[in-house]
Amino acid sequence: MASLPSLVNLKPTVGRTPPSPYVVGPETKIIKVKQPWAHALVAGEKDVENRKWPLTPGCGPGTPAWFLVCSSKSHPTRALMKDYYGRIILQNHGGVPTFIDAHSDFIYGKIIGLVKLRGCYSSWDSVWYNHPDTAWVVEEAWEFKNAVDMNAEDGMQTQGTLGKGNRARFGYLDKVRAEISRLDPFPN
């Protein structure tokens, strides 16, 4: 059996210093991600987000960038959950995985956390990477204690910015900075 990729690029999940609330600004991207992938990203389980495009035009190998994860409103399909469970089991080398088991345990339609990318790569050795997508390789992940509500008038589809243009009127920047200031260096 071939060796499985590890999550060596992720920083330890305990005893780390939370980022400054000012790592986010009006131009910080909000990316909508389906559950269970959104939870897996901010919980530090998933070390790659797969997209057809880089986060920013300058997001290349070794070019760190922060983005916010907004969970989509749609509930995961049975096939999606099966894929998620399979990857968790692979990541844990067949051991007993720890994961959320019920759709009702996920948060939907809210900004649930902050992720720092190591960079965007054309491929990545991870159970989470889907070829031929661009691998947004996660270096650091933080789950908010209180998810930030998306305004019903927002209408964001796949991505947006935190406070640029009309979105500034929703006050996301201040709400997200408040959540970042509440992050615990020793999560449960």
Steps between C-alpha positions, in 0.01 A plus 500: 500500500633844406561751775224754545556875497509676832389838624855615575434843352232577761614665820421323829144556621588571864723759659514727199460876489178620338544745214445871541148618413673724247609212275162563338399817324235618255668311212524166686324229301199308631473160331181298513571132569252212525473298816671279614801656326446839666512348848798280408692808380452719807539207742845425355401158364528592132831638375394584143210692352445407134408771253532558127672835562757645742373704797654818361698571182820501709422185701771261392730253673627644827274806479294505821154655508205505742139427408172449684290187468125545459307175512240464228133457590466165324519179699752238387384210287553140606777469236678808633490367856631162383791677326568703816499192726726313258757779497493533879563125531787517247648797683487304825661197330187291547470583869186616672432847365352785696244688296159655514243233420171687465402761242333695779837547674636715216454876479342624177504839326744674736865606515642223719873561506826636368764316296856594410628351179859399453437567132324378187654201320433310177492173700549379856569165670196472727192283541303823464643606162287448185698493174504718281381779732715774645599400854453776753735357763398583856768604747279615786129462578279661763138422579295788640327449835196684364435479127438835330157526338487588133248772428193369315539780244861407421440248221865382493535194279853353501728777619503859609704742706452584863412865473556635151222675307140430604608222736653763735150597614451156659772565760681169448846649555429605859313177579780280364769700681302458823491121446873489426567685827305222683710215358646270761863386471398174672189370322298220662 
